[in-house]
Amino acid sequence: MTAWNTSGEAIHSPYLFHIVRFIMRDRNAFYCFEDIERQRGLLLRCEDSLDVMDYGSAGSPEGTHVVRRVCDIAARHLESPEVGQLLFRLVNYMGQHEGRVLEIMELGTSLGITTAYLASASSRNHVTTYEGSEEVLRVAQGIWRTLKLENIAWQQGNIDDTLYLYAREKVDLAYVDANHTYAATRRYAEFLLPKISENGMLVLDDIHYSEEMERAWNELKSDARVTTSMDLYHVGILFVNPCFLKRHYRIRI
């Protein structure tokens, strides 16, 4: 209800203006969208049960075993098509702008639909995704094989342990949809912010999910390393380019 900079007015950076005006407002369907959404539909109808290892806010540091149906996981935890397709467009535009292979990270694979959007923009890009549950990851891998995506690497286990195995010096886009607690979100951001490339971005999911996530988001957008932030309600984007003005935008997509 408080979004106001929906069309890019008053954004001085041409790079950010283009993202808001032409990427976030784009409603055209790309070649891969239908195939990915077809896989989402199959997941929403799949009643197979999985023994899920939960390290998230509902679990413990050692992990908690819970049995869940695939359709229930898909209905509750998969990112919306709108956000998945926005991530695709951001990666696609960044690749065109940078003219090089991109390094992409995802914390919280779930059933692999958002991973597929991140990986589909270019087969040359490197996507590394992190998932706690082996059985959930196995379903995601089946999705990627069906979509013929071969540029995805994965780490399975507690992200608080596996995250630090990431050896790349720079990350162009990092998408965080893992443990939705204040402490975990701050840990992830502290690891990722120094790695974000100049024109890169850190995307946080569910920034208004809880008081803890609100607190983490408000602190991070005020962080001295962050120059510009965008609140899209369901996700928040942090930029670190020192040429950008220190601004915060609320944008409706």
N, C-alpha and C positions, 0 to 999 in steps of 0.2 A: 504493500500500500504506500510505502514511502519511496519507492524507486522513482528516479527522476531523470537520470542521464541515459535514457534508453536509446537515443539515436546518435550519441557521440558529441553533442554540443559541448563546447568549452573544454574538450580534451585537446591539449596542445601537441602532444606527441603524434606525428603521422602514423607511427606503428600502432599505437593504442587506438587511435581514431579508426584506423582500418579494421582492427579486431572488433570493435564495438559496432561500427556502422555496417560492415560488409560480411563479417564472420558470424557474429552473434545473431544478426538479423536474417541470415541466409536460411531460406526454407526449401531450397532445392534438395532433392534426394540424390545421393551419390550411388555409384554402381553397387556398392557392397551392403547398403543399408537393408535391402529386402532379404538378402541371405542371412544376415545376422539376426534380424527380427524373426525370421522363420525358426531359427534355433531357439530363440527366447520362447516362442510359442510351444515348441516341443517340450522345453523344460517346465513350463507352466502346466503341462498336462501329464507330466511324468510322476507317477505315484511310488516309484522305487524309494526305499528307505536307505539312508546312509548313516553310518556311525561317525558322527562329526566330532572332531577334537576342537573345542572352543577355547581360544586364548583371549577372546575379546572382553568387553566390559561385563559380560554375563558370566565369564569364566574366571579361572585362577591362573597365576603364573605357571603352574604345572600343567594346565589344561584340564578341561572337563569334558568327559564323553557324554554326548547327547545323541539320541536317535531322531532324525528329522527326514521328512519326505522331500524329494527333490523339488516338487511343485511348491511346497511351503517355503523352502529356501529361496526359490526363484521369485515368489510373490513378495517376500519380505525384504530380501537383501540385494536383488539386482538393481543397478542404477537405471533410471528411466531412459527411454529412447532419446528424449530431448538432450539430456546431459551427455549420454554416450556419443551422440552425433555431434554435439558441440565439441567434445574432446577430439573427435576425428577431424573436424574442420580446423581446430587450432593446430593440431599436429601437421595437417596438410599445408596450411598457410605458413607455418614456421619453416617447414621443409623447403617450400618455394622461396621464402625470404632468405634463408641461410644458405641454401644451395649445397647442402652437405648431409651426410648421414646423421640422424638425430639419436640421442640417448634418452630413452624414456623409462621411467620407473612407475610401478603401481604397487601400493601397499594395500593388500586385501583383494585377492583374485576373485573370491567367491566362485561362481560357476562359469566365469570366463567371458561373459558377454562384453563388459567394458574393455577388457583386455583385447578382445577381437576388434573393437572400434579403434583402439590405440594402435594396433599392429597393422590395420588394413590401409592406412593412409599411404604407406610405402613399404614394399618388401625389403628395402635397403636399411630401414631404421632398425635399431636394436631395442627391443622391449624386454625388460626384466620385471617379473611380477612375483609377489610374495604371498603365500597362503599358509595358514596354520594347519588345515585339515587335509590329510592325504587323500581321503575318499572324495572330498569336494574337488580337490585339484585334479583327480583322475577324470571326473566328469568334464571339467573345463578342458582338459587335454583332448578329450574326444570331440568337443566342439571345435577346437582349433584344427584338428585333423580334417574334420568334415569341411571346414572353410579353407583348407589348404594354406594355413598360416604357418610359416616355418621360421619366422624371425622372433619367436618368443622363447625366452629362457625363464626358468622358474626356480624359486627356493621354497622348500616346504619345511615348516616348523614354526616355532614361536618367533614372530617378527622381531621381538626385542633381542633375540639372539642372531637370527639370520640376516637382519638388515646390515649388520656391520661386515658381512662378507662381500658387500658390493665394492668393487675395486675401481670403478670409473671415477676420474677426477671431476668430471662435469656432467650435469644432467640438464637436458633441455626442457623436459616437462616431467614433473613428478605429481602423481595423483594419489592422494591419501584417503583411503576408505577402509580403515582397519579398526583398531581399538578406539572407540568413541569416548575416551575419558580425557580429562584435562592433562593429566601427567603424561599419558602416552602421546597425545597430540603434540605437546611441547617437546618431548624427546625426539619424535620423528622430525619436527621442524628444525630442531637444533642440529640434527645430522644433515638435513637436506639443504637448508638455506645456504651454507657456504659452497655447496656444489652446483647451485643453479647458475646456468650460463647467463651472459649479459642480457640476451633477449629471451631468456627462458622464463618459466613460471612454475610456481608451486600451487597446486589446486587441492583444496581441502573440501571433503564432502561433509554434508550435514552440519554446517557451521552453526545452525540454530536448533540443533537436535535436543540440546539440554543446556542447563545453566553452565555446566562444565565446558561444553563446546563453545558457548557464547563467550565465556571468559577467555578461553584459549585464543579464539579468533580476534577478540578485541585487543589482546596483548600483542599478538603477532602482527596485526595490521599497523600497530604503533611502533613496532620494532625498528630500530635505527637502520637496520640492513634492508628493510622494505621501503621502496620508494613510492609505489602505487599499489592500491588494493581495489578489488572489485567484488562487491557483494551481489551475487546472483540469486540469493535466498537459499537455494538448495546447495550451492557450492560457493566457495570463496576463492579468489585468485590473488596471489601475491607476486609482485614483480620486484626485481632487485636492480634493474638498470639504473646506474647513477645519473644518467641523463634525463630520467623521468622526474617530473615534479612530485613532491610529496602530496598525494591526493588520495581520497577515498571516494569511490563511486558506488551507488546503488543502482543496479541495472535489472530491468525485467526482460527475461528471454522467453 
